Amino acid sequence: MKNREDYTETNRVMWNETAAIHQSNYVNDLLKRIKAPDYCTFDAVEQRLFAQIDLSGKAVVQPSCNNARELISVKKAGAGRCLGLDISDAFIAQGKQLVHAADVDIELVRTNLYDIKDEYNGQFDVVYVTVGALGWLPDLSDYIGLLSRMLKPDGQLFMYEMHPVMIMFETESGSTVVNDYFQRTAYREEDDADYMDPDAKIESPSYWFQHTLGDILGQCIDHGLNINHFEEYRHDISNVGAHLEQSEHCPPLCFSLIAKKA
């Protein structure tokens, strides 16, 4: 059985391989488009909820920021200090390319989130967790604890994520239940199709961890985060569950959560 460090290091190697695929798939083009003052990745849900949170001048941190394209949208929407954290050397380097092209002031740091101690405690008004972040994290309790520590008093966690029920369904048509919602052992993936470019294969192995909705909500409560918004949706934000949107009996495919630090 691997330990937490082994899992995260294996995933770091996989993400570095993935970054090269994304560079040619869409980032080279994005480097031109991201210069636009109105560049934005927010969908209707994020637009509505960020309007409610009010980003104006606020300090925002995005753990698992990938190449920072979403954080650049946050900055262009009026946020103040912006910090992006990610385990992938290659995605942080890619993010710095995009930040430079967008001409915005964003700090990007390559780090294993579990290595962060108290250096960011109490510094942020908003923690932004977006699609595909949670499943790569072997220890949800320590992760949510980090998010809580980084928030100022009355700071808000905004999470817009894949719904954990999606893990149950096979990926071709979604018509068959193939996995246990409550599985606690890691899923190992290898030679899997890239989520941005299905024709590209990721050769490096990786590990995915199932966290139930009860796990997520419960850890927020346990770490002093008072949930004041929660909503489930039938649209896919992950690039892996679009087939389920067409199902006659559509499961929840994503959710939004806002929680305030007590």
C-alpha positions as MATLAB code, in Angstrom:
seq = 'MKNREDYTETNRVMWNETAAIHQSNYVNDLLKRIKAPDYCTFDAVEQRLFAQIDLSGKAVVQPSCNNARELISVKKAGAGRCLGLDISDAFIAQGKQLVHAADVDIELVRTNLYDIKDEYNGQFDVVYVTVGALGWLPDLSDYIGLLSRMLKPDGQLFMYEMHPVMIMFETESGSTVVNDYFQRTAYREEDDADYMDPDAKIESPSYWFQHTLGDILGQCIDHGLNINHFEEYRHDISNVGAHLEQSEHCPPLCFSLIAKKA';
ca = [
       0.000    0.000    0.000;
       1.337    3.437   -0.938;
       1.538    6.306    1.529;
       0.257    9.817    0.914;
       3.590   11.080   -0.418;
       3.837    8.205   -2.907;
       0.350    8.886   -4.239;
       0.931   12.602   -4.689;
       4.357   12.144   -6.293;
       2.931    9.615   -8.768;
       0.182   12.080   -9.638;
       2.715   14.913  -10.025;
       4.553   12.946  -12.734;
       1.267   12.246  -14.500;
       0.251   15.927  -14.462;
       3.618   16.954  -15.885;
       3.016   14.608  -18.809;
      -0.524   15.943  -19.218;
       0.652   19.566  -19.381;
       2.572   18.934  -22.599;
      -0.556   17.543  -24.263;
      -2.605   20.546  -23.163;
       0.050   22.965  -24.426;
      -0.446   21.837  -28.007;
      -4.157   21.024  -27.611;
      -5.386   24.458  -26.490;
      -2.851   26.531  -24.537;
      -0.915   27.834  -27.560;
      -4.178   29.271  -28.870;
      -5.217   30.474  -25.409;
      -2.010   32.521  -25.130;
      -3.466   34.746  -27.872;
      -7.054   34.903  -26.597;
      -6.235   35.460  -22.926;
      -4.978   38.977  -23.654;
      -8.582   40.175  -24.055;
      -9.791   42.313  -21.120;
     -13.071   40.365  -21.049;
     -11.447   36.897  -21.063;
     -13.439   34.697  -18.679;
     -13.811   30.988  -17.941;
     -16.878   31.380  -15.679;
     -20.077   29.624  -16.670;
     -23.521   30.869  -15.593;
     -23.252   29.229  -12.152;
     -19.890   30.817  -11.382;
     -21.012   34.202  -12.675;
     -24.023   34.134  -10.370;
     -22.143   32.944   -7.293;
     -19.084   35.144   -7.749;
     -21.483   38.108   -8.030;
     -22.903   37.015   -4.675;
     -19.425   36.661   -3.130;
     -18.222   39.952   -4.718;
     -14.593   39.526   -5.756;
     -13.771   43.244   -5.750;
     -10.354   43.739   -4.158;
     -10.483   40.396   -2.365;
      -7.501   38.114   -1.776;
      -8.119   34.780   -3.527;
      -6.193   31.507   -3.430;
      -6.814   28.581   -5.770;
      -5.330   25.265   -4.630;
      -4.812   22.833   -7.538;
      -4.862   25.781   -9.924;
      -3.606   23.787  -12.942;
      -2.356   26.408  -15.441;
      -4.135   29.314  -13.710;
      -6.585   30.098  -16.531;
      -9.478   30.174  -14.045;
      -7.501   32.266  -11.566;
      -6.747   34.744  -14.363;
     -10.519   35.066  -14.804;
     -10.854   35.747  -11.076;
      -8.222   38.490  -11.302;
      -9.868   40.061  -14.346;
     -13.180   40.014  -12.464;
     -11.741   42.436   -9.925;
      -9.956   40.359   -7.283;
      -6.953   41.765   -5.431;
      -4.100   39.467   -4.454;
      -4.299   36.140   -6.296;
      -2.255   33.033   -5.442;
      -2.306   29.748   -7.352;
      -0.897   26.521   -5.921;
      -0.311   23.308   -7.849;
       1.805   20.161   -7.553;
       2.775   20.101  -11.245;
       6.005   21.842  -12.253;
       4.881   21.869  -15.871;
       1.440   23.336  -15.227;
       2.896   26.077  -13.022;
       5.340   26.919  -15.835;
       2.437   26.923  -18.285;
       0.454   29.129  -15.910;
       3.288   31.655  -15.805;
       3.145   31.827  -19.607;
      -0.580   32.572  -19.448;
      -0.227   35.111  -16.619;
       2.421   36.961  -18.633;
       0.265   36.905  -21.772;
      -2.771   38.138  -19.807;
      -0.657   40.900  -18.226;
      -2.028   40.336  -14.724;
      -0.362   40.156  -11.307;
      -0.756   36.588  -10.010;
       1.655   34.581   -7.868;
       2.035   30.901   -8.790;
       3.766   28.405   -6.507;
       4.674   24.778   -7.225;
       3.960   22.817   -4.065;
       2.487   19.661   -2.639;
      -0.510   21.008   -0.717;
       0.214   18.610    2.134;
       3.630   20.239    2.631;
       2.098   23.635    3.409;
       2.299   24.471    7.100;
       1.277   27.909    8.387;
       2.814   30.216    5.755;
      -0.565   31.164    4.277;
      -2.705   31.086    7.413;
      -5.438   33.717    7.643;
      -4.469   35.559    4.448;
      -7.383   35.039    2.046;
     -10.957   36.244    1.683;
     -11.835   33.488   -0.793;
     -10.584   29.957   -1.428;
     -11.636   28.822   -4.904;
     -11.828   25.062   -5.534;
     -12.905   24.124   -9.011;
     -13.567   21.096  -11.173;
     -11.399   18.017  -10.806;
      -9.442   19.041   -7.707;
     -10.773   16.801   -4.938;
     -10.361   13.387   -6.535;
      -6.567   13.594   -6.663;
      -6.260   14.176   -2.919;
      -5.738   11.118   -0.711;
      -6.423   12.918    2.597;
      -9.576   15.067    2.512;
      -9.445   16.055    6.176;
      -5.982   17.609    5.988;
      -6.921   19.315    2.734;
     -10.091   20.950    4.067;
      -8.132   21.853    7.198;
      -5.612   23.701    4.982;
      -8.409   25.585    3.190;
      -9.887   26.646    6.517;
      -6.506   27.790    7.847;
      -5.823   29.922    4.773;
      -9.087   31.833    5.162;
      -9.428   35.027    7.143;
     -12.247   35.154    9.725;
     -15.515   35.366    7.729;
     -13.597   34.313    4.597;
     -15.460   32.082    2.164;
     -14.752   28.743    0.537;
     -16.294   28.514   -2.940;
     -16.285   25.004   -4.371;
     -17.638   24.117   -7.825;
     -16.890   20.465   -8.418;
     -17.750   17.202  -10.075;
     -20.422   15.318   -8.147;
     -18.964   12.216   -6.452;
     -21.868   10.081   -7.654;
     -20.329   10.224  -11.161;
     -17.713    7.633  -10.157;
     -20.430    4.972  -10.121;
     -21.137    4.966  -13.862;
     -19.143    3.509  -16.750;
     -17.740    6.136  -19.057;
     -19.003    5.037  -22.482;
     -22.749    5.560  -22.115;
     -23.290    5.935  -18.373;
     -25.951    3.236  -18.538;
     -24.269    0.807  -16.147;
     -23.200    1.137  -12.517;
     -19.656   -0.193  -12.267;
     -18.177    1.315   -9.081;
     -19.089    1.543   -5.414;
     -19.988    5.060   -4.276;
     -18.411    4.305   -0.899;
     -15.130    2.813   -2.167;
     -12.225    3.756    0.120;
      -9.280    2.278   -1.761;
      -7.578    4.307   -4.471;
      -8.437    3.867   -8.133;
      -5.325    3.311  -10.242;
      -5.396    4.589  -13.820;
      -2.836    4.083  -16.585;
      -2.807    4.628  -20.370;
      -6.005    6.624  -19.939;
      -7.397    9.136  -22.432;
      -6.705   12.776  -21.648;
      -9.800   14.700  -20.540;
      -9.038   17.610  -22.919;
      -7.872   15.488  -25.862;
      -9.507   12.016  -25.958;
      -7.171   10.972  -28.784;
      -4.127   11.429  -26.523;
      -3.117    8.778  -24.017;
      -1.547    9.550  -20.656;
       1.011    6.789  -20.164;
       1.994    7.661  -16.584;
      -0.060    5.984  -13.849;
      -2.182    8.038  -11.473;
      -4.396    7.564   -8.424;
      -7.925    8.856   -7.915;
      -9.734    8.948   -4.566;
     -13.459    8.808   -3.985;
     -14.791   11.356   -1.490;
     -18.531   11.129   -0.915;
     -20.749   14.166   -0.589;
     -21.044   13.334    3.103;
     -17.246   13.371    3.382;
     -17.024   16.801    1.760;
     -19.818   18.440    3.741;
     -18.749   16.756    6.959;
     -15.140   17.921    6.674;
     -16.275   21.494    6.044;
     -18.346   21.354    9.231;
     -15.550   19.705   11.223;
     -13.089   22.444   10.219;
     -15.276   25.374   11.207;
     -16.760   26.224    7.829;
     -20.458   27.137    8.003;
     -22.234   26.068    4.814;
     -24.594   28.787    3.575;
     -25.069   27.619   -0.007;
     -25.300   24.189   -1.597;
     -26.817   23.249   -4.952;
     -26.646   20.254   -7.321;
     -26.863   20.410  -11.124;
     -27.516   18.113  -14.062;
     -24.843   19.644  -16.327;
     -21.296   18.293  -16.662;
     -18.298   20.553  -15.963;
     -15.648   17.824  -16.150;
     -15.342   16.866  -19.842;
     -15.901   13.248  -18.781;
     -19.627   13.056  -18.032;
     -21.351   14.760  -20.943;
     -22.972   11.454  -21.980;
     -24.786   11.377  -18.634;
     -26.479   14.709  -19.371;
     -28.489   12.936  -22.075;
     -29.631   10.149  -19.763;
     -33.372    9.774  -19.276;
     -32.697    9.584  -15.542;
     -29.868   12.069  -15.104;
     -27.856   11.854  -11.877;
     -26.368   15.002  -10.308;
     -23.184   15.772  -12.258;
     -21.761   18.718  -10.328;
     -22.414   20.852   -7.268;
     -21.645   24.283   -5.857;
     -20.890   25.021   -2.226;
     -20.157   28.226   -0.336;
     -19.044   28.037    3.286;
     -17.929   30.835    5.612;
     -15.177   30.503    8.181;
     -16.615   30.819   11.663;
];
